[in-house]
Amino acid sequence: MATSLYDLSVPTFLQTVRAVAGFLDRTTRHCAETGADLEELVKARLFPDMAPFHFQIEALTHHAVWGLKAVKTGVFAPPPPIGGMPFADLRAMVSQAVTALEALNPDEVNAWSGKNLDLDLFRPVDEEHASTSSWAPRTLAFTSETFLLSFSLPNFHFHAVTAYDILRLRGVPLGKRDYEGRLRTRSS
């Protein structure tokens, strides 16, 4: 049996987005129990040159929901980052992503298979010296499948694991199973 575009994307996004919702809930409980400042986590970073926690949550929802909208429309156009917001709003954003993903059905998503999608990005002219290089527009030509598999899903997982790592670094008691979420095992 072939794997469909729906199978490659929606359940994969849902598994991790639901896991993120779970570790955001656990973070809320942890902060209530320990007196840690929940709102301080919104600005937390792994390293000074990396984006803060709130950006990680925004980006993972954008790559899931807007990544699929890009496959549908042929254009990746997520909204601009909102910036710092209350932790409760980040939880709401993740919940809205779950709702949007759950609303997609296999026939709808599979109908988008094989479509062309051109992504316009600004990239360093000299990739090896990106921090000192000038930047130029670059168009990446994808199909629905290659966009999801080589751009959206890797970015989605990067931001999800970075959010997880920020919380771990700040003492939230999370483990690997919290990140994995509910595994999609075969039924007996």
Sequence and secondary structure as in RCSB ss.txt:
>XXXX:A:sequence
MATSLYDLSVPTFLQTVRAVAGFLDRTTRHCAETGADLEELVKARLFPDMAPFHFQIEALTHHAVWGLKAVKTGV
FAPPPPIGGMPFADLRAMVSQAVTALEALNPDEVNAWSGKNLDLDLFRPVDEEHASTSSWAPRTLAFTSETFLLS
FSLPNFHFHAVTAYDILRLRGVPLGKRDYEGRLRTRSS
>XXXX:A:secstr
    HHHHHHHHHHHHHHHHHHHHHHHHHHHHHH   HHHHHT  SSTTS  HHHHHHHHHIIIIIHHHHHHHS 
        S  HHHHHHHHHHHHHHHHT  HHHHHTTTT EEEEEEEEESSGGGTTTS EEEEEEEEEHHHHIII
IIHHHHHHHHHHHHHHHHHTT    HHHHH S      
